[in-house]
Structure formats: C-alpha cells, structure tokens
C-alpha cells in the first residue's frame, strides 16, 4: 500500500520521504517514481519511538503524509 501511495503522490508532484526497514524495497520503490520526483529514502524501524521522533525532527520542514493514504 505504501508503494502505491508513493507512486500516486509522485505522479501528483509531491516531495516524498520513503521510510521502511527494508532498504532494498525502498530503492525499488524509488526506481518506480518519475525521474523528476524529489524523494529521499530513510531506513528506519517506525516501531522504534526514539528513532522515529529523531527522524521527524530532522525532516520537520518536509510535510509528512501517512502511507495509509
């Protein structure tokens, strides 16, 4: 579901931060996006509260949208 949302948001011109534990999967998703997409990948366990909060603080200037669309 997250990959489908990323592709949909990218098609609409959104800037993306792709977050997952699986770096290979993130790179696969990144490869599916249009070349003009501004996207970053972050390998992170979103169940690790401290890591998630730290990532959000660093990326606070980029709007966040849940993969749940």
Secondary structure in CASP SS format (residue, H / E / C, confidence):
PFRMAT SS
TARGET T0000
AUTHOR 0000-0000-0000
METHOD secondary structure of the structure
MODEL  1
X C 1.00
X H 1.00
X H 1.00
X H 1.00
X H 1.00
X H 1.00
X H 1.00
X H 1.00
X H 1.00
X H 1.00
X H 1.00
X C 1.00
X C 1.00
X C 1.00
X C 1.00
X E 1.00
X E 1.00
X E 1.00
X E 1.00
X E 1.00
X C 1.00
X C 1.00
X H 1.00
X H 1.00
X H 1.00
X H 1.00
X H 1.00
X H 1.00
X H 1.00
X H 1.00
X H 1.00
X H 1.00
X C 1.00
X C 1.00
X C 1.00
X C 1.00
X C 1.00
X C 1.00
X E 1.00
X E 1.00
X E 1.00
X E 1.00
X E 1.00
X C 1.00
X C 1.00
X C 1.00
X C 1.00
X C 1.00
X H 1.00
X H 1.00
X H 1.00
X H 1.00
X H 1.00
X H 1.00
X H 1.00
X H 1.00
X H 1.00
X H 1.00
X C 1.00
X C 1.00
X C 1.00
X C 1.00
X C 1.00
X C 1.00
X C 1.00
X C 1.00
X C 1.00
X C 1.00
X C 1.00
END
